[in-house]
């Protein structure tokens, strides 16, 4: 009973304005394939029923994770990172703010933010 109540609450939350996601209960392999294909649209939330005691449902989750595309976030290489310590700033009329300091690493190019 507790599980069904929590599932209903979760579905209601997903449908709230500002969230507006489609809860998609995974029951079989076709559901896994459909959910993995629709993940790019970013509007569905697959719901897996998994038991930590018996292990039921874990293979479905593993299959799903193997099917969805990875979201790789590439970090800038350390050689591209800039470290600049600011010692002083001052204003020059017609030029703007001037920053004085020490460049510890990286490279600063005109118009860098």
N, C-alpha and C positions, 0 to 999 in steps of 0.2 A: 504494500500500500504506500509506504513512504517513497519508494522509487517512482511510482506513477505520479504522485503529487509533485515531486521535484522536477520530473520531466515536463509536466504541464506548466509549472512556474517558469522553467527555462524557456519553453516555447513562447509563453506570453512576453517575457522580457525581450526575446529576440525580435518580436513583432512591434515593439514600441517605436513611436516616432523618434527619429534620430539614430536608431539602430537599424530597423527595417531589414532584417535578414530572414532568410527562409530556412527554418529547421528541417533537416533531412535525415530521418532515421534510417540507419544502415541495417538491413536485415539479411542481405544475400550478396553474392558476387556481382550481380548486375547493378545493385545500388552502389557498390564500391566503385565500379567503372563509371557510372553516371556522375557520381559526386566528384571523382577525380577530374573528369572532363570539364565540369562546371566550376572548378575552383578559380579559374582565371577570371570569371565574371565577378568574383568577390562578393556575391550576394547570397550564397548558401552557407549553412553551417552544418556539416555532417555530425550526427550524433551516434556514437558507438555505445552499445551496451556491453560492458566488460566486467567480468568477475575477477577480483583479485584472489579469491579463494580457489575457484576451479580453473581459472585461466580462460574461460569461455570468452570469445570475442577478440582476444589478443591477436590471433592470426589475421582476422579481418582488418584490424588497425594497421598491422605491419604491411599487409598487402596495399592498403590505401596509401600509406606513407611512401611506399616504393613506386607508386604510380603518379603521385603529384609532382609537378615540376619544382625543383629546388629554388629557393629564394636566396641567391648568393649575394652578399653585400661585400663589395670590394672596398678595402680600406686603402687609403693612400699609402704608398710606400714611405718608410721612414725618411728616405732621402728627400722626399717631396714636402715633408713637414717643416714649417717655419717656427722658430723660437726666437722671439725678439723681446728683450727686456727694455721697458720704457723708463728712462731716467728723468726726462723733462719734456714738457710741451709748451709751445708759445705761439702767439698769433702774429702773422705778418700780413699787413694790409695788401689786398690785391692777390694774395697767395693762399691764405687760409691757415689752417693749423699745421704747425711743424712739430714733428715728433723726433726727439733725440734719444738714442739708446744704443744698445749693443746687440748685433745680430749673432746669436749663438749657434744657429744651424739653419740650413735651407737657403733659399734664394728669394728675394723680394723683387718683383717686377713692377713697373709703373702701372698704376690703376688696380693693383691687387687690393682685395678687401682684408 
